[in-house]
Amino acid sequence: MATERNMRGNIVCRECGRAFSFLAPHLRMTHEMSVSEYRERWGIAKHVPLASAEHSARCRDNVIRRIRSGELDPDLQVRMMAEGYTRIKDRSRPSALQQKSSSRTATLNRIWETSPAVKRVNAEIRREAVRRMKARNETGEKVRSMALLQIVGGDKLIIPFC
């Protein structure tokens, strides 16, 4: 079972074992983690709700009431959501969570040891790469240009994170 529920139907937090009707505020305030981080840490799929059925029904009833009173316009909401999704998709950089996840995967699987694209280099070239990485804030040199120079020179290497 992806999420545990207690006898009253509340969601049980896997971090501390306490039960809540809606887990998101508790995660943010008590454990200082986002819902995405919680789902990733505990392997909970995105389609699994982190709110009790009672809480979801209250929210649904509230939205229906606001639509009927004219306070909410569903068409406007759909347009705003579409604009928001477009802005998210237009981002050229991955999110911080995606970067952290990729870094963790690379570290756990030690991909540099099995990748055919990575060639081991001698210690002198490695020291120079580390020096350039540390100095790139002052020099303004981009990591991409360092990597291209190494490939053009015939040596491929992983630039270590310092």
N, C-alpha and C positions, 0 to 999 in steps of 0.2 A: 504494500500500500504506500503510495507516494506521500500522503500527509496523514498524520494521525489525528483523530478526533476524539474528544472525550464524550462522556455520556450525554452532555447537553448539546452536542454537535459543534462545539467550538474547535478551532484549530490549535493543536499543541505545538509550541515552538520547540524545534529540535535543539536549539542552543541552550535553553534554560529549563525546558519542561513545563512552562506555564501555558495556560490555555487562553485564547483570545478569539473574539468573534471576527476580528480583522487583524491580520498579522503585520501588515506593512508599517504602520506607525510605531509599533513595538520594536520592530527590527531596526528602524532608523534611529529611534531615541535611545533604546537600551543597548543594542549591540553595535550601533553605528555602522550598519551595513545596509545596502540597498536590497530590494527584492531580487534583482538579478544576481547579485553576489550570493544571497542566501540560496536561491535555486541552484546555482552552479555548485556551491559548496556541498549541498545535500543531494544533488542529482535529481531535482524535481523539475519535471517538464513544464513548459510554459502554459500548456492547456490545463494544468491542474490548479484549481482555485486555492488561494490562500485566504479565503474568507468563508465564514460559515454560511449555510443556506439561508439562515434567518437574516444575516447582514445583507446578503445579495438581494433577498426579497424586499427588504426595507429600501435599498438603493433603487431597485427597479420601480417600486411604488412611488418613490419620490420623483423620479424622472417622468413617469407617466403623469403624475399630478402637475408637474411644471409644464409639460407639453400641453396638457388640456387647458391650463390657465393662460397659455400664450407666453409664458416667461421664457420658454425654450423653443427654438425653431429647428426641427430635425434636419431640414435641408441645409440650413446655415452650418449646423454642427458637422454634417458630412463634408461640406466644402472646406471648412477649417481643418478638419482631420486630413483631408486629401492634400491640402497645402503643407501641413506639417510633415506628412510622410514624404512629400516631394523634397522638402528641405533636408530631411534626414538622408534620403537616398543620394542627394547631390553632394554630400560630404565626400571629400577625396581621401580623408584620413580615417583609419579605423578608430573606434571608440577606445577609451582607456581600458575598459573591461576586455575588449577584444585583444588589445596589445598585451595586457597582463596574461590572458589565457594563452596566447601564442607563445609568449616568452616561457611560461610554465611548461607548455607542451614540448618546446624545443629543449629545455633544460632536462626534463624528465626522460625524454627519449634520446638525448644526446645526439641529435641529428647530424652534427658536424662530424661524427665519427663514421657514419655510414653513407653520407651524401657523396655521389660521384662528382659533384660540382666543386667540392672543397678539397683543396690540395694542401697538405701540410708544408709549412715553410720553416726556414731556419729561424733561430732565436733572434738574429739581428733584424730581420724584416719584421718580425712580430713586435720587437721593442719599438721600432720606428712607427708601426701602426698604432701602438698604444700611445706613444708620445703625440702623434698627430690627433688622435681622438681626444686626448686631454686638452690639447691646445686649440681645438676647433672653435671654442667660444670666443677666444681672442682673435684668431686669424680669420674667422668667418668661413672657413673651408667646410664644404658639405661632405657628409659621409659618402654620398653617391660618387662624388668626384674622386675621393680616395679609393673607393672600390674600383672605379673605372681605370684609374691609373695602375692599380695593381694587376688588373686583368690584362691591360695593354702591355704591361711589362712582362707578362707571361706567368706571373705568380698569382694564384688565387688563394685567398685566405679569409677566414672569418675575423672580422674586427671585434675583438672582445669588448664587452660592456664593462667599463671601469667605474 
